[in-house]
Amino acid sequence: MSLWLVMIALVAGLALAAGGSWWLLGPERIWELFGPADLGPVSFEDLERRSTPTDALACPNNLCPIDTDILPRDYPVDVPALRKAMNRALMTERRLTLVDIDDKTPQERYVQRSETMRFPDTIDVRYVARPGGGSTVAIYSRSQFGRNDLGVNHARVERWLGKLSREVAQSKQTVR
């Protein structure tokens, strides 16, 4: 009987310690113990997909050497205008942090955290000029943790592309 009480006290103590650490440090700091939230940049031309279903890719033809989940559309605006539209679209995203801007490529990288557990995902966005003055976008979203993201990254890429399309359409109407 006393062994069971010791075991229960030990488990309760560990649970209190974990909960206290979570509350004192916060989930962002806890996850940083396993590495930085930002997984670093990717090169879409040399991109390799993960072996686990924890990423999603939208990539135009002739940019990525691998299969894409979503084929992004071409937009009737140039790269600077598309970039501005994406920035406006992403203003409504919660728990999103811009971590890098590469104006030469042009490419941007973000970290977005999940609502409850604050798991970090890294998202790269590349803007691509198209013939005739239009442009398109490539988006690669990947999770830092887990063996299955339950479709979170795919849903994010679809949501971002939808917001981008609405922003481009609104900006074209405003210009008229």
N, C-alpha and C positions, 0 to 999 in steps of 0.2 A: 504494500500500500504506500509506503513512504517513497519507494522508487517512482511510482506514478506521480506523486506530488512533485517530486524533484523534476521529472520530465515535463510536467505541465508548467511548472514555474520557469523552467529553462526556455520552453517554446514561447511562453508569454513574455519573458524578458527579451528574447530575440525580436519578437514582433513589436514590442515597445521601442526597442533600439532602432529598428528599421523605420518605423513610423516617425520617430523623433528626428532621425536623420533626414527623412523625406521632407518633414515640415521645416526643420531648421535650414537645411541646405537648399531645398527646392529641387524639383525634378531635373531642371536644366543642368545644375551642377552635378547631380548624381550621374546623369548620362555621360557627362564629360569625363568621368573617371574611366570610361571605356574608350575614350578617344574624342577628338573634336567633332562637333556637330556637322561642320562643313567637310564633306568628303573630297573636296578639291575639284579642279576643273576637268573637263573631258574634251577630247578632240572628236568631233562628230565624224571626221574622215577616217579615224582609226578605232571607232567605238566597238567595244566588245560587251555583249549583254551578260548578265549574271546567269548563273546556273539555277538559281532559285527564283520564284515568281515575286520578286520584290522591286521591280522597276517597270517603267513604261516609257515608250519612245514614240514620238511623232517626228517624222523626218521626211523631207521632200526627196523625190527621186534624184539620183546622182550625187547625193551628199554622203549618206551613210552606207557603209559596205555590207550592212546586215539587214535582215527583215525588220520592218517597222510595224508597230501596233496600229498606228493611225497615220494616214497620209494627209498632211496639212494642205489647206487650199492656198492658192495664190491670191494675193490681195492687190487691188488696183492703186496702191500707194508705194512710194519709195521706202527704202530702209529706214531713214530717219523718222518718217511719219509713222511707220509701223511700230518702231521702237517707242515713240511717244504714246501711241494707242495702247500698247502693251503695258506701259507704265501706268496709264490711267486705269486700265482694266484691273491691274493688280492692287490698286489702292483699296479695293474692297475685300481683299484677302486678309484673313485674320492670322495672327501669329507668324507673319512672314517677315524675314529680314534679308535685305540685299547685302551680300557678302563680298561681291566682286563685280567690277565692270571692266571689260576689255573693249576699248573703242576701236582698236585696230581690226579685230576679228569680224564684226562686232558680236560680242557675247556677254551675257550677264549670268550671275550665279546667285541663287537664293537658298535660304534654309527656311523650311516651314515646319512647325511643330504641331503634333496632334493635340486635340482638345484636352483630354483628361491626363494622359500619362506624359505628355510633352515629348514624345519620340521625335527625333529630328529626321527630316528628309531633305536631301540636296537636289535642287532643280537647276539645270543649265538651260538657258534660252539663247539660241543663235539666230541671227537675222540674216537672210540670204536674198541678195538682189536677183531679180528675174529679168529676162529679156523684155524690152519694151517699157522699162521703168517701174514695173511692179516689184513685189517682194513676197517672201514667205518666211516661215519660221520653223525652226527645229527645237523640240523640247525633250529633254531627258530627265525624268524624275526617278529617284532611287532612295530606298530606305537605308538607314544605317543599321537597324536591328531587325532581327526576325528571319524566318524562313519562308514566310508568306505574308504579304501585306493586305490580303483580303480585298484587293482591287483598289486600294486607296490611291496609288500612284496613277493608275489608268484613269480613274475618275477625276483626279486633279488635272491631268493633261487635257482631258475632254472639256472640263470646266473652263480652264484657261483659254483654250482655243475658242470656245463659245463666247466668252467675255471679250476676247480680242476681235472676233467678227462683229460683235455688236458695237464696239468702240469705233472700229473702222467705218462701219455703216453710219454711225452718228456723226463722225467727223466729216464724212463726205457730204452728208445732208447740211451740215452747218456751213460748209464752204460755198454751197450753191447760192 
